[in-house]
Amino acid sequence: MAGNWQNAKGELLTFNHSGLTSSDMTGSFLDIDQDGVLLLNVDKAGKTNLTLYIVPAGKTLSSAYFADGQTDTSDTAKDRIISSEDLAEDSLAEKVYYHISNE
């Protein structure tokens, strides 16, 4: 989990052994769902809160999290992070974060 996670747009999320360290973001544990997806509540400076779904390789984010019949179009062969802000986006695959480097 520790290290840098990046999406296709070049946006980064950074975690250390204690949790999320990206500037202007504070993460706190929310829950683990029945599929083993970790839900991390994130407070963002100047924006509304969001949830980061940390999805293990081999798992698909449940369609229950999506609106309008959308589904998880990310690379299920990799660990990944999906933001609740992006669940309604047609370009979800571009906004999913993948682990690119360790701490």
Secondary structure, 3 states (H helix, E strand, C coil): CCEEEECCCCCEEEEECCEECCCCEEEEEEEECCCCCEEEEEEECCCCCEEEEEECCCCCCCHHHCCCCCCCCCCCCCCEEEEHHHCCCCCHHHHCEEEEECC
